[in-house]
Amino acid sequence: MQSETETNTLLDGRPVAALARDDDVLVLTESGDEARIGALSLTDGVLEEVSSLTGPASDDWAAAFLDLPDGLFVQWDRTWWRLAGENDVNGVLGEPERVESPVDGVIASAQTATGVLALTETELVELDESLDVVQRHTWRMPEDAEGQTVTAAVSDGADGLVVATAGLPTSTRNDSGSVLHITPTAVTVLATGHKPASEASTDCEDGDVDAQSSHLAQPVSVAVWEERIMIADYRCNAVLQLPLPDTTG
């Protein structure tokens, strides 16, 4: 078991993905060209490091755990990994094995009921549970979306993705972001905005404003819960809630 100091060190990097399992939650954090996977026990709250990954540092932020029939996969940056070996009774994972990306240039991915949706800079790609390409659809980043770097993605429960974007530290407006709904036929801006220069980073007022007037600084996590979209903003220390768009049409 790790000491408290060692446990806190695991979270020094940027949290970019998580996966809830029966007894724990896997958390992926990254810092530069290194990422670490920790297991947070749901019994006693202890966080232990179980694996580490190394890869090229880039401007891509999004990552995902993909729990598929052929194993537990990790998409981090533009690299893909399989956590080889069977999980034992304590949920211990095998050594990560780097595998070929099923789609060139993936910047985000998310698991669906039937497989995986992978996003590149120009395509939304449907994959089956074996990570074979089923269909490709073109998409383009809306010009009115604040923050042009994809930071997170989650399935909308149908054939599309809900995506968070943010401005990079080197951009002219780095305290900005958007929430997009990307489907095979359309890209919709659900929320977009930036943090006013006069506002403290911890007071972005996302809870009481219209989505199109939201003060987004660096949204880095998106989840769907009870037909609602939950967006966590890293620099605002705030959570924006939005209704999930109708996916039945």
Disulfide bonds with the S-S distance in Angstrom:
Cys204-Cys236 1.83
